[in-house]
Amino acid sequence: MPPHPSSSVQKAREDLAGRLREIRRDAGITGRELAVRCGWSESKSSRIENAKTPPSDADIRAWCRACGAEDQTSDLIAVNRQSADAHVQWRRLQRSGLRRLQESTGDLYQQTNVFRVYVSDVIPGFLQTPGYATALLSSIADFRGTPDDVSDAVAARMRRNAVLGNCARRFSFVLEESVLRYRICGADTMAAQLGHLLGVMDLQNVAVGVIPFSAERTAWPMPTFTIFDDTRVHADTLDAASTLTQPSQIELYARAFERLSQAAARGAAARSLVVSALASLD
């Protein structure tokens, strides 16, 4: 199998192969003995260890069982499933416009019961007004040179965000105070956005925390991420969208979210930070 064109995906494959190799070595067995225990050829063991052949889920189960490392099976399978689609360049995602990108997560939103969202850059998509979303998506389309379907994309985002009104689902947001003050749009649009945020904070199934500039914190500001139940994390960078499904990765982001939450103001204190940002628009 040739190297994957994405260096990050290829590195993930090599890291998985390295972990499997270390598991075998820790078990004190050779590649030949592993092959015998798994019932396959020695060359297959070599190809997997050298990232020449991606293992199947069944291969990983057999490998861990042969090495007495069954406790690592689920994590390694999750690593294996993070294929090229787990790290997708934004340019490819947005090639056909922004509307389809908004619609692509619709099923995931409907299947998730608990959302945990940390943002350090812009108002979370869940909480955006049409005006704010239009300004933001327009700047993204211009920056990336994607087809101009902003109006359709905004409509799709608003349809997708209807999930917020489902009281059976729970939402927990942690925002940096800077998010309230970045001028992504004009003053009137930003005022409407902040007013909408105040209204959302009254919803019974929504918890909003704001980390003040002055907060003493145990977790530093970091890139935005969303945790869907305890099954996956979406973490975006400037050039790519990453879907993380390894239990260890999800646990890491959940721990980060908890640390960030500890520094957040809530209730009246959080509302006062939003009101202050609103007043600064005058």
C-alpha positions in Angstrom: 0.0 0.0 0.0 1.5 3.4 -1.0 1.8 6.2 1.6 -1.4 8.2 2.1 -1.3 11.6 0.4 -2.2 13.3 3.7 0.9 13.3 5.9 -1.2 13.4 9.0 -3.2 10.3 8.0 0.0 8.5 7.1 1.5 9.4 10.4 -1.6 8.1 12.2 -1.2 4.8 10.3 2.4 4.6 11.2 1.7 5.4 14.9 -0.9 2.5 14.9 1.7 0.1 13.4 4.2 1.3 16.0 1.8 0.6 18.9 1.0 -2.9 17.6 4.7 -3.6 17.3 5.4 -2.5 20.9 2.5 -4.6 22.1 4.1 -7.6 20.5 7.5 -6.8 21.9 6.1 -6.2 25.4 4.5 -9.7 25.1 8.0 -11.1 24.4 7.0 -12.9 21.2 8.4 -12.8 17.6 6.5 -11.8 14.5 6.5 -15.5 13.6 5.0 -16.6 16.9 2.4 -13.8 16.6 1.5 -15.1 13.1 1.1 -18.7 14.5 -1.2 -17.5 17.3 -3.3 -15.4 14.9 -3.4 -18.0 12.2 -2.0 -16.0 9.4 1.3 -15.6 7.6 4.5 -14.1 9.1 4.6 -11.7 6.1 1.2 -10.3 7.2 2.5 -9.5 10.6 5.4 -7.7 9.0 3.2 -5.7 6.6 1.0 -4.6 9.5 3.9 -3.6 11.7 5.5 -1.6 9.0 2.3 0.2 8.0 2.3 -1.5 4.6 -1.1 -3.0 5.1 -3.8 -1.4 7.3 -5.2 -4.0 9.7 -8.9 -4.8 10.0 -10.8 -4.6 13.3 -10.6 -8.4 13.4 -6.8 -8.3 12.9 -6.4 -5.9 15.8 -8.6 -8.1 18.1 -6.5 -11.2 17.1 -3.3 -9.3 17.6 -4.2 -8.0 21.1 -5.6 -11.4 22.1 -2.4 -13.2 21.0 -0.3 -10.7 23.0 -2.5 -10.7 26.1 -3.4 -7.0 25.6 -7.2 -7.2 25.2 -7.5 -4.0 27.3 -6.0 -2.0 24.4 -8.3 -3.4 21.7 -11.1 -0.8 21.7 -8.6 2.2 21.6 -6.6 0.6 18.8 -9.8 -0.1 16.7 -10.8 3.5 17.1 -7.4 4.6 15.9 -7.8 2.3 12.9 -11.2 3.7 12.0 -9.8 7.2 11.8 -9.1 6.9 8.1 -8.7 9.6 5.6 -12.2 10.9 6.4 -11.1 11.7 9.9 -8.7 14.4 8.8 -10.3 16.1 5.8 -8.9 19.2 4.2 -11.4 22.1 4.4 -10.7 22.9 0.7 -12.1 19.5 -0.3 -15.0 19.7 2.2 -16.0 23.2 0.9 -15.4 22.5 -2.8 -19.1 22.3 -3.6 -20.0 25.2 -1.3 -20.9 25.8 2.3 -24.5 24.6 2.2 -23.6 20.9 1.9 -21.1 21.2 4.6 -23.8 22.5 7.0 -26.1 19.6 6.0 -23.4 17.0 6.3 -23.7 17.0 10.2 -27.5 17.0 10.3 -27.7 13.3 11.1 -25.0 13.5 13.8 -26.9 16.3 15.5 -30.1 14.3 15.6 -28.3 11.3 17.0 -26.5 13.1 19.8 -28.1 13.6 23.3 -25.4 15.6 25.0 -23.3 18.3 23.4 -20.3 19.9 25.0 -18.9 22.9 23.1 -15.9 25.0 23.8 -15.2 28.1 21.7 -12.3 30.5 21.7 -13.0 32.3 18.4 -16.6 32.9 17.3 -20.1 32.5 18.7 -20.9 28.7 18.5 -22.8 27.7 15.3 -25.7 26.4 17.5 -26.2 29.9 18.9 -25.7 32.1 15.9 -28.3 34.4 14.5 -28.9 34.5 10.7 -27.1 37.9 10.5 -24.0 36.8 12.4 -23.9 33.5 10.5 -24.1 35.4 7.2 -21.2 37.6 8.1 -19.1 34.7 9.3 -19.8 32.4 6.4 -19.3 35.2 3.9 -15.8 35.8 5.3 -15.1 32.1 5.1 -16.3 31.8 1.6 -14.2 34.8 0.5 -11.1 33.6 2.3 -11.3 30.1 0.9 -12.6 31.1 -2.6 -15.5 28.6 -2.4 -18.8 28.9 -4.4 -21.0 31.7 -3.1 -24.0 29.9 -1.6 -23.9 31.7 1.7 -27.7 32.3 1.9 -28.4 28.6 1.4 -25.7 27.7 3.9 -27.1 30.0 6.5 -30.6 28.6 6.0 -29.2 25.1 6.3 -27.4 26.1 9.6 -30.6 27.5 11.0 -32.5 24.3 10.1 -29.7 22.2 11.7 -29.7 24.3 14.8 -33.4 23.5 15.4 -32.1 20.6 17.5 -31.4 23.2 20.2 -35.2 23.4 20.8 -35.4 19.7 21.7 -35.6 19.6 25.4 -34.5 15.9 25.5 -31.0 17.0 24.4 -28.6 18.8 26.7 -26.1 21.5 25.6 -23.2 22.8 27.6 -21.2 25.7 26.2 -18.0 27.3 27.4 -17.0 30.6 25.7 -14.0 32.7 26.1 -15.0 36.3 26.9 -13.1 37.4 23.8 -15.8 35.6 21.7 -18.3 38.2 22.9 -16.1 41.1 21.8 -14.6 40.0 18.4 -16.2 42.1 15.7 -17.1 39.4 13.2 -19.9 41.6 11.9 -21.3 45.1 12.2 -22.3 46.7 15.5 -26.1 46.2 14.9 -25.7 42.6 13.9 -23.4 41.9 16.8 -25.9 43.6 19.2 -28.6 41.3 17.9 -26.4 38.3 18.3 -25.5 39.1 21.9 -29.2 39.7 22.6 -30.0 36.3 21.2 -27.3 34.8 23.3 -28.9 36.2 26.5 -32.2 34.7 25.4 -30.7 31.3 24.8 -29.2 31.3 28.3 -32.7 31.1 29.7 -33.4 27.7 28.0 -33.7 24.8 30.5 -31.6 22.4 28.4 -28.8 24.9 27.7 -25.9 25.8 30.1 -23.6 28.7 29.0 -20.4 29.6 30.8 -18.1 32.4 30.0 -14.5 32.5 31.0 -13.6 36.1 32.0 -10.4 37.7 30.9 -9.6 38.0 34.6 -10.2 34.4 35.5 -7.5 32.4 37.2 -7.4 29.2 35.2 -6.0 25.7 35.2 -6.5 25.3 31.4 -5.1 27.6 28.7 -7.2 28.9 25.8 -7.2 26.3 23.0 -8.7 25.8 19.6 -12.5 25.3 19.4 -13.9 21.7 19.8 -17.2 19.9 20.2 -17.8 16.6 22.0 -20.8 14.6 20.9 -22.0 12.4 23.7 -18.9 10.3 24.6 -18.4 8.9 21.1 -16.6 11.5 19.1 -14.9 14.9 19.0 -14.8 17.5 16.2 -11.6 19.6 16.4 -11.0 22.1 13.6 -7.9 23.8 12.4 -7.3 26.4 9.7 -6.7 23.8 7.0 -8.6 20.7 8.1 -11.5 19.2 10.1 -10.6 16.3 12.4 -13.0 13.7 13.8 -11.5 12.0 16.8 -13.0 8.7 18.0 -10.4 7.0 20.1 -11.6 6.6 23.7 -8.3 8.1 25.0 -8.8 11.2 22.8 -12.4 11.7 23.8 -11.4 11.3 27.5 -8.6 13.9 26.9 -11.0 16.5 25.4 -13.6 15.7 28.1 -11.0 16.5 30.8 -10.0 19.7 29.0 -13.7 20.7 28.8 -14.1 20.1 32.6 -11.0 22.2 33.4 -12.2 25.0 31.1 -15.6 24.8 32.7 -14.2 25.3 36.2 -12.9 28.8 35.2 -16.2 29.9 33.6 -18.7 32.4 35.1 -22.3 31.2 35.1 -25.7 32.5 35.8 -25.9 36.2 36.6 -22.1 36.6 36.4 -22.1 35.2 32.8 -25.0 37.4 31.8 -23.2 40.4 33.1 -20.2 39.7 30.8 -22.6 39.5 27.8 -24.3 42.7 28.8 -20.9 44.4 29.2 -19.9 43.3 25.7 -23.3 44.6 24.4 -22.8 48.0 26.1 -19.3 48.3 24.5 -21.0 48.4 21.1 -22.5 51.8 21.7 
